[in-house]
């Protein structure tokens, strides 16, 4: 049990770094780790528990980072509204769908989602090299795009940063600003998703769980992420833009490899 706690604490620290620098409230780090921990202990509904716990942790991580980014002046209202409202709507739909999805299907979709995102960012222009000035989102991107982002993000427990960051990058935003915007846009996904997962009835109930959310695991992760967010926020804007973009993709590749190994080991 101590080993599991230390592992969660360490990865909690890592999620603090990714929350501030890349807009990942925890999903891409937390989902594989929680899946591995739960699969090695109780083994029941491991993927559902991982996704649900990820959304719960994201509420705190993304909200904390949003406050820090707001003070730095990196949040742009023209990109937040009305995208955030439509993301919240999609998040409810995605979370409800995820409670009915088989555990194995969630794992496969998570892996496929990562692979497509990496390939798209590498093959299409506008992500690695970006010299734009930040064009506002169109109506279609805000409405249909927002609902789609929310649905996919809450379904997979990833917060939406992997969709919002590339979207805002191609609208001309620097990586520091695109990552900063991903945090407030992840909050509605996290809140809607957590509410649905917490009210769901898992196949087997375990102590320390609220619906599919493992509260004990969430607390262990937050013990690592919260202090880290306070420290890493000082680095925002100091990393060269292209290096920042490359680091984003490298992180996705690492998580993809980790998820493939844990899912098919």
ABEGO torsion letter per residue (X at the ends): XAAAAAAAAAAAAAAAAAAAAAGBAGAAAAAAAAAAAAAABAGBGAAAAAAAAAAAAAAAAAAAAAAAAAAAGABBAAAAOAAAAAAAAAAAAAAAAAAABBAAAAAAAAAAAAAAAAAAAAABBGAABBABAGBBBBAAAABAAAAAAAAAAAAAGAGGAAAAAAAAAAAGBBAAAAAAAAAAAAAAAAAAAAAAAAABBBABBBBGBBEABBAAAAAAAAAAAAAAAAAAAAABGABBAAAAAAAAAAAAAAAAAAAAAAAAX
